[in-house]
Amino acid sequence: MASKPEQLLIVVSVLEGRQFPRSPRHTLVVEARFDGETLATDPVEHKEQPQFCTELAWELDRKTLHQHRLQRTPIKLQCYAVDSGTSARECVGYIVLDLRSLQEIKQAPKWHPLLSSKYTKLKPALLISMILENDTKPTAEQFKAKKAPPRPGSPALVPLDSGELRPVLNEEEGFHQIGPEDVCADMFVLSVTVAFATKLEQLISSSTKLSSEGAEFFFYYTLLGNDVTSEPFQNLLSPNFEPERASVRIRSSERVLRLFLAQQPCLQIHLCCGKQSLGSTDVSLAGLMTSSADLTKRPAIIEGAFILQPLNRVKPSLRCVPPDLQPTVSPVPAARRERPSEEPRALRTPSPDRPLRSPDASPEHQHSESEAESLCSDIRQAPPTVHDRQALPTAHGKCSNAPVVPDVTEADAADSSVSVSAPKISIPASAHHYCFSLDLRSIRDLRTSFPINCVLRYAYQFFGSAAPIMTSPAVEVKKNTEVFLPQSYCAFDFAALPNQLQDTFLRVPLTVEMWHREPSSPDVLLGSVSIQLSRLLGSEKTRFLDPSGHQQWRQSCSERIPIMKADGSEKLAELCYVSVLEDLGFVKAQDVLVSESSQGPGGAEPLTRPRETPEYKAALELEMWKEMQEDLFDNQLKQKELSHMQALAEEWRKRDHQREALIKKKEMEYNLLEEQLQKTLSELEKREKALVHAEMEVSLNDLQRACRFSMRELQDSGRRLREDCAHQVELERSKVRQLEDLLVELERKLESATKSKLHYKQQWGRALKELARFKQREQENAMTRLKKQQQELEHMRLRYMAAEEKEAVKNEKHELQDIRNELNR
């Protein structure tokens, strides 16, 4: 009974929001759509910080998740404002989550701003976290026999020291031994696949040219002492490299291998340019061998996108970079148990530019493989014989990559007396003969401002050939037109195992590039599109019979897919294609003969001279007929070329007139714009003069206001001084009155005093003199004080006016300078 596939849960937690406007009439609802299934949160209050606190989960198996990651299926969250009275919904924004960043390790929630938000001024956002969980459903407890305790001396009780676990290379059998040989006898395969990478341009400075010729980038890591590098690529903006898997064979046990991986440091994956590392990330291998993992049923895999951290000498940190712009790489470590019937294969060998070496072993004992290659790698190294090619169907259409034998003419064989002998290669009995055909039918919905000469190009190494397939000739594609591509059909014949075909189609897409071809310049890459061949495997199978009556199967897929620009920013055009896969059954010939022109002489039978055979004569007549047809075709081609040149000349004249009319129209528009600009400049000058005049008036008004205020203060101080002087004069007058009263009293006393007249006369004279001196002295003192106060008042008034005038001039200069600066800006 087949084991049930491991079920996973994609859990998206919508926690809370921020910067939402308050709306008492509405409620907020978040809907999440993934794989055709829609989930929604409960309605919450429409306020500044709505609290959702809801988890949305989708159930799927690991294989389906891997397929969604290859297809880059997004999780789209849409936020709606629901009217409480009418139940009308209005979309206020959406968020797109990348499935490739999903990990089984719990991560901190992140704020995601709403795209195309209705509330543009507030910029609302949602706090969201994602995690991948195992859907472990509890099963009913059943009676199970208890496991007997291990016997003394059994391998399970042999103590192991994790500090002594080291891989020992067995060069003869090609594996690493970890642990004691008598205890650890199970075979495992540990592999690492670099699947994809994004936003790598963030790792280098903005002054560095990304498209400099000769600059090659690659990923580098070390697997059990083996240095592994990926396929080099030159474009960091859109890295295009084939996913490769490097693997090593390990002989150990699950318990020992778990201990060994737990004590190993993290796997460091570097992005390198030459001998310089631009950034690296750490991947822990300890999560592969968990206690619940059963490697006999399915391999243990760690998937996810890991952030590449730059080195300090390149860039200090990526804290200022948003999360969606951080550089990431997706390594996929995997561990599986090797089946007893499995034999080690080395499909990827070291080369000078891509080394795979170990400091302790020679290269011929290293084992690594690429899932992009298959059994057809061996077949294309050993093509079948003529007899075998008659049993295999040939490719249909413009090109065929079916294995063919290098031709050796009979004349050469007769003259040299050399027979053809070649080694044989064995094909497994379970291998199937497949025929894959691809028809790139049409291009439409071009989104460029100019017509292009379109050529489509693709290559898929799994089909047995690394040579690119191109449409020919180039066709002109214009905006808002659909153009059918000539000679765009190609078929491939190859042999492969069914599970290998399915695994490669699920993992490796077929990339079609769109090129613009000019006769006088090199071709320019405009964009590319990835055809997911996994959709072909999911299509309906139809049965048909071959001429010999054997049952065969056919699957077909037809769709339109967008072609994205080379930088991946937006859609460039739309491609219509039809793909067909035919399963022609098991490969009939078990041994395929390899023919090489460098084989040595053998015991071939003597051949007759080719010029005497009727086939040669028929071929000669055919060649003469072909020559005559070629001459006729050349004449027709010249006539067509002449007519096309005339049509092109006429079209050139029409376009020349159109360009002249367009140039005149542009000149008129530029003249009108120039006049408007002159008017605007004159108006600005007038406004500037008016502004300067207004500023001067304002400054003059301020000065006048300050002068009036100063005059009022001076008048108040003068009034106070006059009042003080009047008070002093009044005091002096009171004193004079007192003296006069005293004089009157003295006179009265003088009149009454007869006896002391002389004495009184003397006193009277002295009193008169003293009174006169006192009056004179008091008048002089009062006049002196008054003059001094008037002088001080005048000095104060002058100093105050000078200070006010100086401050006003200074403020006026500052204001004029600010106005000039503002006008200059």
Secondary structure, 3 states (H helix, E strand, C coil): CCCCCCEEEEEEEEEEEECCCCCCCEEEEEEEEECCEEEECCCEECCCCCEEEEEEEEEEEHHHHHHHHHCCCCEEEEEEEEECCCCCEEEEEEEEECHHHCCCCCCCCEEEECECCCCCCCCCEEEEEEEEEECCCCCCCCCCCCCCCCCCCCHHHCCCCHHHCCCEEECCCCEEECCCCCCCCEEEEEEEEEEEEECHHHHCCCCCCCCCCCCCEEEEEEECCEEEECCCECCCCCCCCCCEEEEEEEEECHHHHHHHHHHCCCEEEEEEECCEEEEEEEECCCCCCCCCCCCCCCCEECCCCEECEECCCCCCCCCCCCHHHCCEEEEEEEEEECCCCCCCCCCCCCCCCCCEEECCECHHHCCCCCCCCCCHHHHHHCCCCHHHHHHCCCCCCCCECCCCCCCCCHHHHHHHCCCCCCCEEECCCCCEEEEEEEEEEEEECCCCCCCEEEEEEECCHHHCCCCCEECCCCEEECCCCCEECCCCEEEEEEEECHHHHHHHHHHCCEEEEEEEEECCEEEEEEEEEEECCHHHHCCCEEEEECCCCCEEEEEEEEEEEEEEECCCCCEEEEEEEEEEEEEEEECCCCEEECCCCCCCCCCCCCCCCHHHCHHHHHHHHHHHHHHHHHHHHHHHHHHHHHHHHHHHHHHHHHHHHHHHHHHHHHHHHHHHHHHHHHHHHHHHHHHHHHHHHHHHHHHHHHHHHHHHHHHHHHHHHHHHHHHHHHHHHHHHHHHHHHHHHHHHHHHHHHHHCCCCHHHHHHHHHHHHHHHHHHHHHHHHHHHHHHHHHHHHHHHHHHHHHHHHHHHHHHHHHHHHHHHHHHHHC
